[in-house]
Amino acid sequence: MNHLIYWIWLSLRCGAGSELGSYLLAHFETPKAVFEADEDALLSVEGIDQNIATALLDRDLTHAGKILTYCERMNVGIMTPESEIYPDRLRAIHAKPLVLYYRGRVPDIDDNVLISCVGTRKCSKHGAENAYRLGYDLAEAGAIVVSGMALGIDAAAQMGALKAGGHTIAVLGCGIDRAYPPENKELMEKIAEKGTVLTEFAPGTDPNGKNFPIRNRIISGLSQGTVVVEADMKSGALITAHVAERQGRDIFAYPGNANDALASGTNMLIQNGAKLVTSALDVLDEYELLYPHRIFTERLIMAGRRAKVDTAVSTMREVSAPERYTRKKTAKPKAKEEEIVAAAPKKQKKEIDTSGLSETEALIMSVLGDSMSAEEIARAISEKTGKTITVGELLSVLTMLEIGGYIEALPGGNFKPM
């Protein structure tokens, strides 16, 4: 019998986030030995009472077998502390996960710099931009971005990492067969294709509020450092930061205005000793010398120089056209107004490169006019493709397009192409 079935069985009996599995394995060494242990042997383990022993004496493997079959059929990977790819960083944390289900490629985590980027779901535009830029620059320099794929800061950071062509890991608070929130289903598929989606919750597990604090110890445990980009005092990102601190990881935070509620959590972290950062370079300075074969901050410096050159060229082009037009007008002072207007070059629609966009993002760009609301965009998509997209899902994608510089938000909740 596949030995993985015993790992799955034990994880189901112990539950996610429990340290019970570690106690049992310290005594019996293998999940199969736990499975075969009698009542007296189980009760001899410190911390095992009659209720726990009774639960462990349930040796029905049906549920575990169905999960194993599902994973084999759906190409879902399973890693356990016995697996070579299981990171030592997780082996060392309190209540290490007994089973991790994953999609995508698992990198050599212990030989890479992993930075978790977390924050509030209801973030400001400035916070989303900071998260996107942070994720992009971390990935550009060679780091792996870890987050929870939530709306807001999480999604922005992971979108940035993907845009840079880097690796990002999404740690779910539900089964690997669930996309939560539903608005990020397309993001999840992108991450599974180009990065890693993983969870300790068995397939079929619905998202539940209590799952996310349990999940957070994995986000911080995988990472050398956790960056809180934007968070109020009630944000779950603060839980991740506190867990990271207990795990001995580095804590970073973006500062904010003292009167801004969305910065109250990050400002508190800084007051309590978190390292103040304003860019990816501030974070990577801590790891560049330790991982010279992985982190290349010069890429960010060169990218910054290129950006400045591009801006200068753009400015020169914008100025030069009116100058030519003015000279033409001066040379022919008697020309009729109609002739001058006719001489001006016709404004052409800007060609937008959508090769790096998702299917939904490219579809939005194809229907977006000069000024359209989310509802109008949804109708246009429906008319063009017959596909129904909710306004909630649409707004999430529009935010990412705005952060990426593809569209501009207008007064009144409308949008237009850049």
Beta strands, then each sheet from edge to edge (+ up, - down):
strand 1: 77-79
strand 2: 100-104
strand 3: 114-118
strand 4: 144-147
strand 5: 168-171
strand 6: 196-199
strand 7: 225-228
strand 8: 250-253
strand 9: 275-276
strand 10: 372-373
strand 11: 407-410
strand 12: 414-417
sheet 1: 1+ 2- 6+ 5+ 4+ 3+ 7+ 8+ 9+
sheet 2: 10+ 12- 11+
end
